[in-house]
Amino acid sequence: MSGLEIHEIARDVFLFVGERFRANATAIISGREVLLIDGLASRRDARELKRVLVGDWKKTVRWIISTHYFSDHMAAFGLFPGAPVFAHRNALHTFWSEDFRTPEEAAHFVEPSILVGEGMSLRWGAYTLDVFYNPGHTMCTLNVDVAEADLLFAGDTAVGNIAYLHYGPPRLMTDALTRALARGRSRVVLGHGTPVGSDTLCHARTYVGRLEEQVRRARARKGSSSTIGEIPLASCLADGVTGSEFERFFHERNLASIVSRNLFAASA
């Protein structure tokens, strides 16, 4: 039995949450056609998505928008060969820079059809999609603002209540969170799971700032590398936020990246 979840999050907007990594895909319906934002993390989840959209709902996937070109969001792209894929012009560089990809995930690769620079606006069904460049998590990240639905699709600009710093400079990550918040949406769809409130983006920005404070303090002490690796997640979270295992996983990766890339160096 498939673990694919289906949530109607606005009129004619359906969020599919996959079993693998709880990566998601969103179908925005216009008549008999669908615009898809992202494409899940496993081929099994993607096949179930196709079964629902094409087999059960009798829809045709017309367009696909990729928020960022990492393989855990691309599994469905190859299942809809007639649907052009919109991605940022840095998408190919981003895909080949990914260093935690499995062979199965590598097979999700489909070359993007239409490359976007700073952004574009697209009318689809009842909605206007404002696609804008928001580099931070990756250098190819696009966010999709849907004002009529009070929704912002932010990809992995935040992961839970924190940000993932492995692929980009922390300052760029903070700027990306600020740009996302400036859209003023109360509901945000991140790359994993169900919609969250915009306060999640605030929490992620707080996390980056507090993590920097903790790292700079650690660097001022002897044995800084080992000390940095021991910074607890709780010391970096926004007030009132309790860390999850999902966030702990990415926090530990952040600490490893800080050590290996010398992030938040004392002279910075």
C-alpha atoms as one frame of an Amber mdcrd trajectory, in Angstrom:
protein
   0.000   0.000   0.000   1.305   3.438  -0.946   2.124   5.948   1.755   1.335
   8.898  -0.528  -0.795  11.529   1.232  -3.120  13.891  -0.627  -4.159  17.234
   0.878  -6.398  19.821  -0.758  -4.744  23.056   0.406  -6.754  25.508  -1.723
  -9.387  25.315  -4.425  -7.922  23.178  -7.237  -4.576  22.931  -5.398  -3.557
  19.483  -4.144  -0.420  18.703  -2.172   1.001  15.182  -2.480   3.370  14.152
   0.319   5.505  11.114  -0.461   6.666   8.335   1.800  10.365   8.925   1.064
  11.700  11.885   3.031   8.114  13.260   3.036   9.142  15.139  -0.084   6.150
  16.675  -1.808   4.669  17.748  -5.121   1.803  20.159  -5.709  -0.780  19.839
  -8.483  -2.578  23.029  -9.500  -5.520  22.119 -11.683  -6.900  24.118 -14.589
  -9.698  22.208 -16.303  -8.255  18.945 -17.582  -4.654  20.056 -17.154  -2.240
  20.224 -14.240   0.741  22.393 -13.415   3.064  20.500 -11.084   5.446  22.117
  -8.599   8.263  19.665  -7.734   8.139  15.910  -8.097   8.727  13.814  -4.933
  11.788  11.796  -3.908  11.170   8.212  -5.042   9.954   6.626  -8.243   7.420
   4.619  -6.226   5.848   7.787  -4.849   6.007   9.371  -8.303   4.227   6.454
  -9.959   1.448   6.722  -7.394   1.195  10.451  -8.105   0.820   9.690 -11.809
  -1.769   7.004 -11.116  -3.905   9.498  -9.200  -3.518  12.430 -11.589  -3.731
  10.560 -14.878  -5.494   7.303 -14.016  -8.033   8.399 -11.415  -8.518  12.107
 -12.101  -8.032  11.883 -15.900  -5.739  14.906 -15.972  -2.771  15.770 -18.184
   0.342  17.255 -16.626   1.026  20.276 -18.824   3.903  22.045 -17.050   6.365
  21.338 -14.235   8.132  23.942 -12.092  11.206  22.884 -10.132  11.919  24.887
  -6.968  15.497  23.538  -7.000  17.251  20.840  -8.973  18.060  18.275  -6.317
  17.133  14.663  -6.940  14.896  14.288  -3.878  12.388  16.588  -5.609  12.599
  15.242  -9.183  11.346  11.644  -9.213   8.185  12.413 -11.210   9.794  14.561
 -13.886  10.567  11.660 -16.203   7.060  10.197 -15.893   5.521  13.131 -17.776
   7.710  13.440 -20.895   5.277  15.798 -22.585   5.504  18.351 -19.786   8.280
  20.970 -20.111  10.247  21.548 -16.899  10.856  25.125 -15.776  14.015  25.528
 -13.681  16.522  28.243 -12.876  19.438  28.622 -15.258  21.805  27.318 -12.552
  19.845  24.057 -12.309  22.355  21.795 -14.033  25.264  23.054 -11.970  23.180
  22.530  -8.831  22.213  18.978  -9.747  25.787  17.878 -10.409  27.022  19.536
  -7.220  24.744  17.405  -5.039  26.937  15.119  -2.941  24.444  12.990  -0.976
  22.669  11.466  -3.969  22.041   7.723  -4.282  22.231   5.888  -7.651  18.436
   5.579  -7.620  18.089   9.318  -7.119  20.600  10.060  -9.880  18.233   8.261
 -12.267  15.582  10.928 -11.640  17.519  13.394 -13.769  15.651  15.063 -16.610
  17.223  18.027 -18.352  15.171  21.190 -17.784  13.260  22.459 -20.792  12.924
  26.162 -19.999  15.519  28.089 -17.994  14.411  30.997 -15.829  16.584  33.932
 -14.769  15.220  36.393 -12.209  11.662  35.090 -12.495   8.445  34.989 -14.451
   4.696  35.363 -13.996   2.272  32.707 -15.158  -1.532  32.662 -15.131  -2.845
  29.164 -14.469  -6.508  28.467 -13.804  -7.738  30.655 -10.960  -4.249  31.687
  -9.928  -1.336  33.889 -10.879   1.999  32.241 -10.111   4.796  34.705  -9.430
   7.987  32.678  -9.800  11.012  34.493  -8.379  14.681  33.695  -7.937  15.557
  33.181  -4.277  19.082  31.758  -3.938  20.067  30.470  -0.529  19.647  26.755
  -0.049  20.969  26.375  -3.607  22.015  28.783  -6.333  19.080  27.621  -8.465
  16.257  28.018  -5.950  12.982  29.404  -7.250  10.067  30.288  -4.995   6.480
  30.434  -6.241   4.132  33.034  -4.770   0.410  32.392  -5.235  -1.283  35.435
  -3.731  -4.880  34.372  -4.421  -4.348  31.195  -2.372  -2.218  32.871   0.322
   0.506  30.310  -0.437   4.244  30.548  -0.910   6.095  27.539  -2.307   9.587
  27.927  -0.847  11.275  24.596  -1.610  14.034  23.905   0.915  14.584  27.556
   1.818  13.810  26.210   5.301  13.887  22.609   6.502  11.475  22.519   9.388
  12.289  25.372  11.751  15.935  25.570  10.665  17.925  26.192   7.488  20.341
  23.820   5.758  23.674  25.511   5.076  25.635  22.831   3.236  25.261  24.253
  -0.280  25.314  28.011   0.174  26.751  30.879   2.226  24.867  31.501   5.490
  24.367  35.184   4.664  22.673  34.232   1.412  20.432  31.854   3.346  19.372
  34.633   5.692  18.648  36.895   2.715  16.544  34.155   1.086  14.449  33.733
   4.233  13.958  37.507   4.410  12.828  37.666   0.783  10.401  34.795   1.345
   8.942  36.478   4.437   8.547  39.741   2.537   5.891  38.083   0.375   3.595
  38.237   3.384   1.932  34.850   2.965   0.512  33.148   6.036   0.954  29.635
   4.582   4.191  28.199   3.248   4.809  24.924   1.423   8.375  23.776   2.003
   9.967  20.911   0.091   9.029  18.303   2.694   5.736  17.733   4.476   2.505
  19.694   4.713   2.014  23.491   4.766   3.419  25.478   7.679   2.896  28.988
   8.964   5.156  31.827   7.915   6.555  31.835  11.450   8.538  28.768  10.368
  10.590  31.020   8.089  11.154  33.399  11.018  12.281  30.463  13.153  14.734
  29.347  10.447  16.219  32.835  10.213  16.592  32.951  13.991  18.312  29.570
  13.850  20.955  30.838  11.418  21.660  33.859  13.599  21.907  31.882  16.830
  24.005  29.193  15.183  26.450  31.877  14.084  26.644  33.190  17.655  27.333
  29.702  19.001  30.004  29.012  16.386  31.807  32.302  16.973  31.888  31.600
  20.710  33.232  28.117  20.042  35.932  29.460  17.708  37.089  31.787  20.484
  37.824  28.754  22.651  40.559  26.173  22.215  39.765  22.976  20.325  37.158
  24.830  18.288  36.472  22.080  15.719  35.465  19.505  18.294  33.519  22.143
  20.245  31.583  23.230  17.142  30.561  19.648  16.489  28.973  19.525  19.933
  26.757  22.618  19.623  23.283  21.412  20.617  20.323  22.054  18.359  18.315
  23.462  21.276  20.788  26.325  21.743  20.116  27.560  18.202  16.350  27.241
  17.973  13.902  30.124  18.234  12.216  30.606  21.596   9.420  28.124  22.186
  10.504  25.756  19.388  11.299  22.134  20.227  13.619  20.399  17.783  12.517
  17.330  15.837  14.637  14.412  14.625  14.287  15.812  11.108  15.796  19.114
  12.227  18.448  17.378  14.334  19.607  15.454  11.257  20.182  18.655   9.259
  21.655  20.505  12.239  24.342  17.831  12.543  25.073  18.165   8.829  25.303
  21.934   9.302  27.888  21.516  12.050  29.983  19.247   9.837  29.799  21.782
   7.000  30.767  24.635   9.308  33.923  22.784  10.303  34.864  21.624   6.793
  34.118  24.966   5.089  35.273  27.224   7.955  31.919  29.034   8.046  31.387
  31.916  10.461  35.133  32.370  10.783  36.141  34.823  13.500  37.573  37.264
  10.953  34.401  37.322   8.844
